[in-house]
Amino acid sequence: MKEMESQNLNFFNVATDTELDLSFVNEGIHAGFPSPAPDNVSLSLDLNRELIRHPAATFFARVVGDSMRDADVAEGDLLVIDRSLEPQNGNMVVCFIDGEFTLKFIRLDEREKGVIWLVPANPDFPEIKVTPDNNFMVWGVVAYTIKNRLHKL
């Protein structure tokens, strides 16, 4: 993966020319009471096919910072960003605003036509009102978040 850096996110290109067949338990793993382990784990799962619908428009980014912590997105988590998706009200998006990338929810203001708000999921961070004075674009829509659970053990 080739890394592109910004202050708030570390971006990586997607390499879909490889396959990584991982063992897959089709019956699922019970999160309630324990159940007997499956006898046969014969299916495989390719994460490229599972997570990437538009390879030419998909990037990975590693989260830096905690402005989205209350949405269960933490520093070190990996985002799958699809630039071909049309952003919808309420989507988690990667935006480019005034020379920097940021990860926020997008909210279209129903009272003010054409006004966009970038909404964090942490009360320590302010909402950002996007005005015509800002250099702004929605860079991509977050399709998946892959959690970095190792640091929480």
VMD Tcl script that builds the backbone (N, CA, C; Angstrom):
set m [mol new atoms 459]
animate dup $m
set s [atomselect $m all]
$s set {name element resname resid chain x y z} {
  {N N MET 1 A 0.828 -1.174 0.000}
  {CA C MET 1 A 0.000 0.000 0.000}
  {C C MET 1 A 0.876 1.242 0.000}
  {N N LYS 2 A 0.518 2.172 -0.823}
  {CA C LYS 2 A 1.229 3.444 -0.860}
  {C C LYS 2 A 0.541 4.408 0.097}
  {N N GLU 3 A 1.314 5.061 0.947}
  {CA C GLU 3 A 0.744 5.939 1.963}
  {C C GLU 3 A 0.796 7.390 1.521}
  {N N MET 4 A -0.329 8.085 1.690}
  {CA C MET 4 A -0.400 9.532 1.535}
  {C C MET 4 A -0.677 10.065 2.928}
  {N N GLU 5 A -0.033 11.127 3.324}
  {CA C GLU 5 A -0.209 11.613 4.687}
  {C C GLU 5 A -0.930 12.936 4.718}
  {N N SER 6 A -1.713 13.128 5.741}
  {CA C SER 6 A -2.284 14.417 6.092}
  {C C SER 6 A -2.176 14.522 7.605}
  {N N GLN 7 A -2.523 15.655 8.130}
  {CA C GLN 7 A -2.411 15.850 9.570}
  {C C GLN 7 A -3.432 14.994 10.324}
  {N N ASN 8 A -4.607 14.749 9.751}
  {CA C ASN 8 A -5.692 14.098 10.468}
  {C C ASN 8 A -5.940 12.652 10.071}
  {N N LEU 9 A -5.500 12.229 8.905}
  {CA C LEU 9 A -5.718 10.862 8.434}
  {C C LEU 9 A -4.490 10.410 7.660}
  {N N ASN 10 A -4.190 9.134 7.722}
  {CA C ASN 10 A -3.145 8.550 6.883}
  {C C ASN 10 A -3.838 7.700 5.826}
  {N N PHE 11 A -3.662 8.028 4.544}
  {CA C PHE 11 A -4.355 7.359 3.453}
  {C C PHE 11 A -3.480 6.285 2.822}
  {N N PHE 12 A -4.139 5.234 2.307}
  {CA C PHE 12 A -3.460 4.141 1.624}
  {C C PHE 12 A -4.263 3.762 0.393}
  {N N ASN 13 A -3.570 3.510 -0.722}
  {CA C ASN 13 A -4.231 2.983 -1.908}
  {C C ASN 13 A -4.638 1.544 -1.668}
  {N N VAL 14 A -5.661 1.098 -2.375}
  {CA C VAL 14 A -6.137 -0.273 -2.278}
  {C C VAL 14 A -5.398 -1.129 -3.287}
  {N N ALA 15 A -4.906 -2.272 -2.850}
  {CA C ALA 15 A -4.267 -3.236 -3.753}
  {C C ALA 15 A -5.220 -4.409 -3.928}
  {N N THR 16 A -5.961 -4.411 -5.034}
  {CA C THR 16 A -6.935 -5.482 -5.262}
  {C C THR 16 A -6.401 -6.575 -6.172}
  {N N ASP 17 A -5.115 -6.483 -6.534}
  {CA C ASP 17 A -4.541 -7.493 -7.414}
  {C C ASP 17 A -4.114 -8.739 -6.637}
  {N N THR 18 A -4.327 -8.742 -5.339}
  {CA C THR 18 A -3.993 -9.906 -4.527}
  {C C THR 18 A -5.261 -10.473 -3.921}
  {N N GLU 19 A -5.219 -11.744 -3.633}
  {CA C GLU 19 A -6.320 -12.382 -2.938}
  {C C GLU 19 A -5.806 -12.904 -1.620}
  {N N LEU 20 A -6.619 -12.751 -0.613}
  {CA C LEU 20 A -6.276 -13.254 0.701}
  {C C LEU 20 A -7.462 -14.072 1.172}
  {N N ASP 21 A -7.413 -15.369 0.919}
  {CA C ASP 21 A -8.486 -16.246 1.349}
  {C C ASP 21 A -8.286 -16.613 2.803}
  {N N LEU 22 A -9.217 -16.174 3.636}
  {CA C LEU 22 A -9.173 -16.453 5.061}
  {C C LEU 22 A -10.250 -17.461 5.407}
  {N N SER 23 A -10.005 -18.289 6.402}
  {CA C SER 23 A -11.030 -19.225 6.857}
  {C C SER 23 A -12.221 -18.440 7.370}
  {N N PHE 24 A -13.392 -18.990 7.152}
  {CA C PHE 24 A -14.627 -18.286 7.465}
  {C C PHE 24 A -15.608 -19.265 8.079}
  {N N VAL 25 A -16.165 -18.920 9.233}
  {CA C VAL 25 A -17.170 -19.753 9.887}
  {C C VAL 25 A -18.529 -19.243 9.430}
  {N N ASN 26 A -19.168 -19.998 8.557}
  {CA C ASN 26 A -20.409 -19.568 7.939}
  {C C ASN 26 A -21.563 -19.488 8.941}
  {N N GLU 27 A -21.553 -20.342 9.970}
  {CA C GLU 27 A -22.660 -20.343 10.925}
  {C C GLU 27 A -22.617 -19.149 11.857}
  {N N GLY 28 A -21.534 -18.407 11.877}
  {CA C GLY 28 A -21.399 -17.256 12.758}
  {C C GLY 28 A -20.817 -17.648 14.105}
  {N N ILE 29 A -20.378 -16.667 14.835}
  {CA C ILE 29 A -19.832 -16.850 16.169}
  {C C ILE 29 A -20.846 -16.272 17.145}
  {N N HIS 30 A -21.287 -17.062 18.104}
  {CA C HIS 30 A -22.298 -16.628 19.059}
  {C C HIS 30 A -21.709 -15.631 20.053}
  {N N ALA 31 A -22.403 -14.533 20.236}
  {CA C ALA 31 A -21.970 -13.527 21.193}
  {C C ALA 31 A -22.708 -13.684 22.520}
  {N N GLY 32 A -23.583 -14.663 22.613}
  {CA C GLY 32 A -24.308 -14.932 23.853}
  {C C GLY 32 A -23.662 -16.095 24.578}
  {N N PHE 33 A -24.427 -17.177 24.715}
  {CA C PHE 33 A -23.905 -18.363 25.374}
  {C C PHE 33 A -22.985 -19.130 24.441}
  {N N PRO 34 A -21.932 -19.749 24.969}
  {CA C PRO 34 A -21.019 -20.526 24.120}
  {C C PRO 34 A -21.757 -21.660 23.423}
  {N N SER 35 A -21.303 -21.988 22.241}
  {CA C SER 35 A -21.866 -23.105 21.495}
  {C C SER 35 A -20.713 -23.961 21.001}
  {N N PRO 36 A -20.993 -25.205 20.636}
  {CA C PRO 36 A -19.914 -26.063 20.138}
  {C C PRO 36 A -19.247 -25.448 18.917}
  {N N ALA 37 A -17.946 -25.658 18.823}
  {CA C ALA 37 A -17.196 -25.156 17.669}
  {C C ALA 37 A -17.621 -25.914 16.429}
  {N N PRO 38 A -17.673 -25.257 15.295}
  {CA C PRO 38 A -18.039 -25.964 14.071}
  {C C PRO 38 A -16.989 -27.013 13.730}
  {N N ASP 39 A -17.465 -28.129 13.173}
  {CA C ASP 39 A -16.567 -29.217 12.820}
  {C C ASP 39 A -15.725 -28.895 11.598}
  {N N ASN 40 A -16.293 -28.121 10.703}
  {CA C ASN 40 A -15.620 -27.920 9.433}
  {C C ASN 40 A -15.601 -26.429 9.083}
  {N N VAL 41 A -14.438 -25.858 9.009}
  {CA C VAL 41 A -14.282 -24.476 8.577}
  {C C VAL 41 A -13.668 -24.539 7.188}
  {N N SER 42 A -14.529 -24.717 6.180}
  {CA C SER 42 A -14.005 -24.942 4.837}
  {C C SER 42 A -14.238 -23.770 3.897}
  {N N LEU 43 A -15.118 -22.880 4.268}
  {CA C LEU 43 A -15.372 -21.738 3.399}
  {C C LEU 43 A -14.242 -20.737 3.528}
  {N N SER 44 A -14.076 -19.907 2.526}
  {CA C SER 44 A -13.074 -18.854 2.624}
  {C C SER 44 A -13.717 -17.517 2.299}
  {N N LEU 45 A -13.074 -16.473 2.753}
  {CA C LEU 45 A -13.572 -15.121 2.602}
  {C C LEU 45 A -12.427 -14.256 2.106}
  {N N ASP 46 A -12.639 -13.538 1.013}
  {CA C ASP 46 A -11.648 -12.602 0.491}
  {C C ASP 46 A -12.106 -11.196 0.869}
  {N N LEU 47 A -11.351 -10.527 1.721}
  {CA C LEU 47 A -11.759 -9.206 2.191}
  {C C LEU 47 A -11.826 -8.181 1.070}
  {N N ASN 48 A -11.024 -8.323 0.024}
  {CA C ASN 48 A -11.133 -7.413 -1.120}
  {C C ASN 48 A -12.524 -7.492 -1.744}
  {N N ARG 49 A -13.006 -8.710 -1.964}
  {CA C ARG 49 A -14.336 -8.869 -2.567}
  {C C ARG 49 A -15.435 -8.455 -1.601}
  {N N GLU 50 A -15.215 -8.631 -0.319}
  {CA C GLU 50 A -16.234 -8.331 0.685}
  {C C GLU 50 A -16.382 -6.832 0.956}
  {N N LEU 51 A -15.272 -6.103 0.988}
  {CA C LEU 51 A -15.299 -4.713 1.444}
  {C C LEU 51 A -15.187 -3.677 0.338}
  {N N ILE 52 A -14.748 -4.064 -0.849}
  {CA C ILE 52 A -14.445 -3.076 -1.890}
  {C C ILE 52 A -15.349 -3.288 -3.093}
  {N N ARG 53 A -16.304 -2.367 -3.258}
  {CA C ARG 53 A -17.219 -2.452 -4.403}
  {C C ARG 53 A -16.671 -1.739 -5.629}
  {N N HIS 54 A -15.926 -0.666 -5.428}
  {CA C HIS 54 A -15.406 0.151 -6.526}
  {C C HIS 54 A -13.897 0.323 -6.340}
  {N N PRO 55 A -13.095 -0.650 -6.798}
  {CA C PRO 55 A -11.651 -0.632 -6.530}
  {C C PRO 55 A -10.939 0.649 -6.963}
  {N N ALA 56 A -11.278 1.196 -8.102}
  {CA C ALA 56 A -10.571 2.381 -8.590}
  {C C ALA 56 A -10.881 3.622 -7.757}
  {N N ALA 57 A -11.986 3.584 -6.999}
  {CA C ALA 57 A -12.400 4.749 -6.223}
  {C C ALA 57 A -12.305 4.518 -4.718}
  {N N THR 58 A -11.658 3.436 -4.316}
  {CA C THR 58 A -11.612 3.087 -2.892}
  {C C THR 58 A -10.215 3.271 -2.330}
  {N N PHE 59 A -10.169 3.821 -1.131}
  {CA C PHE 59 A -8.924 4.041 -0.398}
  {C C PHE 59 A -9.109 3.593 1.037}
  {N N PHE 60 A -8.007 3.308 1.698}
  {CA C PHE 60 A -8.001 3.071 3.130}
  {C C PHE 60 A -7.416 4.304 3.800}
  {N N ALA 61 A -7.828 4.561 5.029}
  {CA C ALA 61 A -7.215 5.615 5.835}
  {C C ALA 61 A -7.206 5.161 7.282}
  {N N ARG 62 A -6.130 5.477 7.972}
  {CA C ARG 62 A -6.035 5.183 9.399}
  {C C ARG 62 A -6.410 6.445 10.167}
  {N N VAL 63 A -7.294 6.299 11.154}
  {CA C VAL 63 A -7.813 7.429 11.916}
  {C C VAL 63 A -6.743 7.955 12.874}
  {N N VAL 64 A -6.634 9.273 12.902}
  {CA C VAL 64 A -5.768 9.981 13.840}
  {C C VAL 64 A -6.671 10.934 14.612}
  {N N GLY 65 A -6.642 10.885 15.932}
  {CA C GLY 65 A -7.460 11.780 16.737}
  {C C GLY 65 A -8.728 11.111 17.238}
  {N N ASP 66 A -9.526 11.865 18.013}
  {CA C ASP 66 A -10.698 11.260 18.657}
  {C C ASP 66 A -11.983 12.068 18.481}
  {N N SER 67 A -12.098 12.824 17.404}
  {CA C SER 67 A -13.307 13.621 17.199}
  {C C SER 67 A -14.530 12.764 16.869}
  {N N MET 68 A -14.337 11.484 16.566}
  {CA C MET 68 A -15.467 10.609 16.230}
  {C C MET 68 A -15.633 9.469 17.245}
  {N N ARG 69 A -15.088 9.642 18.440}
  {CA C ARG 69 A -15.071 8.562 19.437}
  {C C ARG 69 A -16.461 8.089 19.832}
  {N N ASP 70 A -17.449 8.978 19.917}
  {CA C ASP 70 A -18.789 8.567 20.335}
  {C C ASP 70 A -19.547 7.849 19.216}
  {N N ALA 71 A -18.966 7.784 18.043}
  {CA C ALA 71 A -19.497 6.971 16.946}
  {C C ALA 71 A -18.717 5.657 16.863}
  {N N ASP 72 A -17.939 5.369 17.910}
  {CA C ASP 72 A -17.109 4.163 18.015}
  {C C ASP 72 A -16.047 4.100 16.922}
  {N N VAL 73 A -15.507 5.267 16.582}
  {CA C VAL 73 A -14.377 5.356 15.659}
  {C C VAL 73 A -13.221 5.950 16.448}
  {N N ALA 74 A -12.178 5.152 16.624}
  {CA C ALA 74 A -11.071 5.547 17.496}
  {C C ALA 74 A -9.777 5.670 16.715}
  {N N GLU 75 A -8.816 6.335 17.329}
  {CA C GLU 75 A -7.493 6.452 16.728}
  {C C GLU 75 A -6.936 5.054 16.447}
  {N N GLY 76 A -6.374 4.881 15.257}
  {CA C GLY 76 A -5.816 3.599 14.851}
  {C C GLY 76 A -6.771 2.734 14.053}
  {N N ASP 77 A -8.083 3.034 14.085}
  {CA C ASP 77 A -9.039 2.272 13.279}
  {C C ASP 77 A -8.765 2.518 11.800}
  {N N LEU 78 A -9.139 1.566 10.983}
  {CA C LEU 78 A -8.935 1.653 9.544}
  {C C LEU 78 A -10.274 1.915 8.861}
  {N N LEU 79 A -10.311 2.929 8.004}
  {CA C LEU 79 A -11.521 3.269 7.262}
  {C C LEU 79 A -11.414 2.755 5.837}
  {N N VAL 80 A -12.522 2.261 5.305}
  {CA C VAL 80 A -12.637 1.940 3.886}
  {C C VAL 80 A -13.485 3.065 3.298}
  {N N ILE 81 A -12.863 3.881 2.439}
  {CA C ILE 81 A -13.493 5.089 1.911}
  {C C ILE 81 A -13.779 4.885 0.429}
  {N N ASP 82 A -15.036 5.057 0.048}
  {CA C ASP 82 A -15.447 4.901 -1.349}
  {C C ASP 82 A -15.750 6.280 -1.922}
  {N N ARG 83 A -14.914 6.723 -2.831}
  {CA C ARG 83 A -15.073 8.057 -3.429}
  {C C ARG 83 A -16.160 8.087 -4.500}
  {N N SER 84 A -16.663 6.935 -4.921}
  {CA C SER 84 A -17.692 6.922 -5.961}
  {C C SER 84 A -19.104 7.054 -5.387}
  {N N LEU 85 A -19.251 6.932 -4.071}
  {CA C LEU 85 A -20.578 7.037 -3.457}
  {C C LEU 85 A -20.986 8.498 -3.303}
  {N N GLU 86 A -22.236 8.776 -3.574}
  {CA C GLU 86 A -22.783 10.125 -3.411}
  {C C GLU 86 A -23.083 10.337 -1.926}
  {N N PRO 87 A -22.499 11.363 -1.307}
  {CA C PRO 87 A -22.735 11.569 0.122}
  {C C PRO 87 A -24.195 11.919 0.401}
  {N N GLN 88 A -24.731 11.307 1.435}
  {CA C GLN 88 A -26.108 11.537 1.859}
  {C C GLN 88 A -26.103 12.168 3.246}
  {N N ASN 89 A -27.161 12.880 3.570}
  {CA C ASN 89 A -27.313 13.480 4.883}
  {C C ASN 89 A -27.131 12.405 5.961}
  {N N GLY 90 A -26.227 12.635 6.906}
  {CA C GLY 90 A -25.986 11.685 7.987}
  {C C GLY 90 A -24.847 10.719 7.742}
  {N N ASN 91 A -24.296 10.681 6.532}
  {CA C ASN 91 A -23.155 9.800 6.251}
  {C C ASN 91 A -21.915 10.260 6.993}
  {N N MET 92 A -21.053 9.300 7.344}
  {CA C MET 92 A -19.723 9.631 7.826}
  {C C MET 92 A -18.868 9.809 6.587}
  {N N VAL 93 A -18.203 10.961 6.505}
  {CA C VAL 93 A -17.459 11.301 5.292}
  {C C VAL 93 A -16.066 11.802 5.633}
  {N N VAL 94 A -15.179 11.679 4.663}
  {CA C VAL 94 A -13.877 12.317 4.730}
  {C C VAL 94 A -13.992 13.564 3.865}
  {N N CYS 95 A -13.716 14.709 4.476}
  {CA C CYS 95 A -13.833 15.987 3.780}
  {C C CYS 95 A -12.479 16.659 3.700}
  {N N PHE 96 A -12.337 17.465 2.679}
  {CA C PHE 96 A -11.169 18.331 2.528}
  {C C PHE 96 A -11.689 19.746 2.702}
  {N N ILE 97 A -11.221 20.418 3.753}
  {CA C ILE 97 A -11.687 21.777 4.012}
  {C C ILE 97 A -10.488 22.659 4.359}
  {N N ASP 98 A -10.338 23.709 3.583}
  {CA C ASP 98 A -9.284 24.701 3.803}
  {C C ASP 98 A -7.904 24.077 3.993}
  {N N GLY 99 A -7.589 23.116 3.125}
  {CA C GLY 99 A -6.248 22.539 3.110}
  {C C GLY 99 A -6.024 21.347 4.020}
  {N N GLU 100 A -7.060 20.885 4.733}
  {CA C GLU 100 A -6.892 19.745 5.632}
  {C C GLU 100 A -8.016 18.743 5.454}
  {N N PHE 101 A -7.684 17.465 5.693}
  {CA C PHE 101 A -8.684 16.413 5.697}
  {C C PHE 101 A -9.276 16.296 7.096}
  {N N THR 102 A -10.564 15.955 7.156}
  {CA C THR 102 A -11.211 15.694 8.431}
  {C C THR 102 A -12.280 14.628 8.245}
  {N N LEU 103 A -12.540 13.898 9.304}
  {CA C LEU 103 A -13.561 12.850 9.325}
  {C C LEU 103 A -14.719 13.346 10.177}
  {N N LYS 104 A -15.905 13.447 9.584}
  {CA C LYS 104 A -17.080 13.943 10.307}
  {C C LYS 104 A -18.338 13.342 9.688}
  {N N PHE 105 A -19.469 13.533 10.388}
  {CA C PHE 105 A -20.779 13.284 9.788}
  {C C PHE 105 A -21.144 14.518 8.995}
  {N N ILE 106 A -21.871 14.311 7.898}
  {CA C ILE 106 A -22.311 15.445 7.099}
  {C C ILE 106 A -23.797 15.679 7.381}
  {N N ARG 107 A -24.143 16.942 7.613}
  {CA C ARG 107 A -25.548 17.291 7.849}
  {C C ARG 107 A -25.910 18.442 6.925}
  {N N LEU 108 A -26.930 18.211 6.124}
  {CA C LEU 108 A -27.423 19.256 5.231}
  {C C LEU 108 A -28.476 20.052 5.992}
  {N N ASP 109 A -28.280 21.352 6.082}
  {CA C ASP 109 A -29.182 22.209 6.855}
  {C C ASP 109 A -30.498 22.362 6.108}
  {N N GLU 110 A -31.602 21.957 6.761}
  {CA C GLU 110 A -32.922 22.038 6.121}
  {C C GLU 110 A -33.462 23.466 6.114}
  {N N ARG 111 A -32.977 24.308 7.026}
  {CA C ARG 111 A -33.463 25.685 7.111}
  {C C ARG 111 A -32.736 26.611 6.152}
  {N N GLU 112 A -31.449 26.373 5.967}
  {CA C GLU 112 A -30.645 27.212 5.078}
  {C C GLU 112 A -30.229 26.398 3.860}
  {N N LYS 113 A -30.806 26.686 2.746}
  {CA C LYS 113 A -30.511 25.955 1.514}
  {C C LYS 113 A -29.024 26.063 1.169}
  {N N GLY 114 A -28.398 24.937 0.881}
  {CA C GLY 114 A -27.008 24.921 0.464}
  {C C GLY 114 A -25.997 24.945 1.599}
  {N N VAL 115 A -26.458 25.007 2.861}
  {CA C VAL 115 A -25.532 25.036 3.990}
  {C C VAL 115 A -25.244 23.602 4.431}
  {N N ILE 116 A -23.972 23.337 4.652}
  {CA C ILE 116 A -23.512 22.020 5.095}
  {C C ILE 116 A -22.843 22.180 6.450}
  {N N TRP 117 A -23.113 21.241 7.340}
  {CA C TRP 117 A -22.446 21.184 8.643}
  {C C TRP 117 A -21.632 19.907 8.714}
  {N N LEU 118 A -20.435 20.016 9.251}
  {CA C LEU 118 A -19.601 18.852 9.538}
  {C C LEU 118 A -19.690 18.623 11.041}
  {N N VAL 119 A -20.194 17.447 11.405}
  {CA C VAL 119 A -20.569 17.186 12.789}
  {C C VAL 119 A -19.664 16.117 13.392}
  {N N PRO 120 A -18.937 16.462 14.458}
  {CA C PRO 120 A -18.114 15.464 15.139}
  {C C PRO 120 A -18.979 14.584 16.031}
  {N N ALA 121 A -18.400 13.496 16.515}
  {CA C ALA 121 A -19.075 12.614 17.470}
  {C C ALA 121 A -18.314 12.655 18.789}
  {N N ASN 122 A -18.033 13.870 19.230}
  {CA C ASN 122 A -17.318 14.103 20.476}
  {C C ASN 122 A -17.635 15.549 20.872}
  {N N PRO 123 A -18.241 15.762 22.049}
  {CA C PRO 123 A -18.638 17.120 22.430}
  {C C PRO 123 A -17.475 18.077 22.643}
  {N N ASP 124 A -16.249 17.570 22.703}
  {CA C ASP 124 A -15.087 18.443 22.863}
  {C C ASP 124 A -14.716 19.168 21.562}
  {N N PHE 125 A -15.349 18.783 20.460}
  {CA C PHE 125 A -15.047 19.376 19.159}
  {C C PHE 125 A -16.276 20.120 18.642}
  {N N PRO 126 A -16.082 21.301 18.042}
  {CA C PRO 126 A -17.225 22.067 17.533}
  {C C PRO 126 A -17.697 21.551 16.179}
  {N N GLU 127 A -18.966 21.805 15.889}
  {CA C GLU 127 A -19.467 21.578 14.540}
  {C C GLU 127 A -18.840 22.631 13.636}
  {N N ILE 128 A -18.665 22.279 12.383}
  {CA C ILE 128 A -18.064 23.201 11.418}
  {C C ILE 128 A -19.116 23.554 10.372}
  {N N LYS 129 A -19.405 24.840 10.259}
  {CA C LYS 129 A -20.331 25.310 9.227}
  {C C LYS 129 A -19.523 25.590 7.973}
  {N N VAL 130 A -19.895 24.935 6.889}
  {CA C VAL 130 A -19.212 25.130 5.615}
  {C C VAL 130 A -19.914 26.268 4.877}
  {N N THR 131 A -19.134 27.275 4.534}
  {CA C THR 131 A -19.664 28.430 3.821}
  {C C THR 131 A -18.996 28.513 2.452}
  {N N PRO 132 A -19.508 29.371 1.569}
  {CA C PRO 132 A -18.864 29.544 0.265}
  {C C PRO 132 A -17.423 30.046 0.375}
  {N N ASP 133 A -17.055 30.614 1.520}
  {CA C ASP 133 A -15.689 31.096 1.713}
  {C C ASP 133 A -14.685 29.967 1.940}
  {N N ASN 134 A -15.174 28.789 2.287}
  {CA C ASN 134 A -14.287 27.653 2.531}
  {C C ASN 134 A -13.907 26.973 1.224}
  {N N ASN 135 A -12.671 26.478 1.165}
  {CA C ASN 135 A -12.256 25.574 0.097}
  {C C ASN 135 A -12.679 24.191 0.573}
  {N N PHE 136 A -13.766 23.641 0.013}
  {CA C PHE 136 A -14.402 22.447 0.578}
  {C C PHE 136 A -14.790 21.442 -0.492}
  {N N MET 137 A -14.588 20.174 -0.164}
  {CA C MET 137 A -15.147 19.091 -0.967}
  {C C MET 137 A -15.304 17.855 -0.098}
  {N N VAL 138 A -16.343 17.077 -0.380}
  {CA C VAL 138 A -16.472 15.765 0.241}
  {C C VAL 138 A -15.570 14.844 -0.560}
  {N N TRP 139 A -14.542 14.317 0.084}
  {CA C TRP 139 A -13.538 13.505 -0.597}
  {C C TRP 139 A -14.010 12.075 -0.778}
  {N N GLY 140 A -14.797 11.553 0.161}
  {CA C GLY 140 A -15.315 10.200 0.043}
  {C C GLY 140 A -16.212 9.839 1.210}
  {N N VAL 141 A -16.997 8.795 1.010}
  {CA C VAL 141 A -17.933 8.295 2.023}
  {C C VAL 141 A -17.308 7.077 2.694}
  {N N VAL 142 A -17.399 7.016 4.018}
  {CA C VAL 142 A -16.873 5.870 4.758}
  {C C VAL 142 A -17.842 4.701 4.573}
  {N N ALA 143 A -17.355 3.650 3.933}
  {CA C ALA 143 A -18.171 2.461 3.690}
  {C C ALA 143 A -18.070 1.478 4.853}
  {N N TYR 144 A -16.874 1.341 5.430}
  {CA C TYR 144 A -16.644 0.419 6.549}
  {C C TYR 144 A -15.609 1.012 7.487}
  {N N THR 145 A -15.711 0.627 8.748}
  {CA C THR 145 A -14.690 0.917 9.746}
  {C C THR 145 A -14.191 -0.413 10.275}
  {N N ILE 146 A -12.892 -0.609 10.211}
  {CA C ILE 146 A -12.277 -1.829 10.736}
  {C C ILE 146 A -11.627 -1.451 12.053}
  {N N LYS 147 A -12.117 -2.040 13.133}
  {CA C LYS 147 A -11.702 -1.666 14.474}
  {C C LYS 147 A -10.312 -2.204 14.810}
  {N N ASN 148 A -9.553 -1.380 15.494}
  {CA C ASN 148 A -8.260 -1.782 16.035}
  {C C ASN 148 A -8.495 -2.139 17.490}
  {N N ARG 149 A -8.810 -3.403 17.767}
  {CA C ARG 149 A -9.170 -3.831 19.123}
  {C C ARG 149 A -7.949 -4.236 19.956}
  {N N LEU 150 A -6.789 -4.392 19.350}
  {CA C LEU 150 A -5.639 -4.856 20.097}
  {C C LEU 150 A -5.254 -3.910 21.217}
  {N N HIS 151 A -5.392 -2.623 20.994}
  {CA C HIS 151 A -4.982 -1.662 22.011}
  {C C HIS 151 A -5.937 -1.615 23.196}
  {N N LYS 152 A -7.061 -2.340 23.126}
  {CA C LYS 152 A -8.040 -2.288 24.206}
  {C C LYS 152 A -7.984 -3.507 25.108}
  {N N LEU 153 A -7.036 -4.398 24.891}
  {CA C LEU 153 A -6.937 -5.600 25.734}
  {C C LEU 153 A -6.413 -5.298 27.101}
}
mol reanalyze $m
mol bondsrecalc $m
mol representation Tube
mol addrep $m
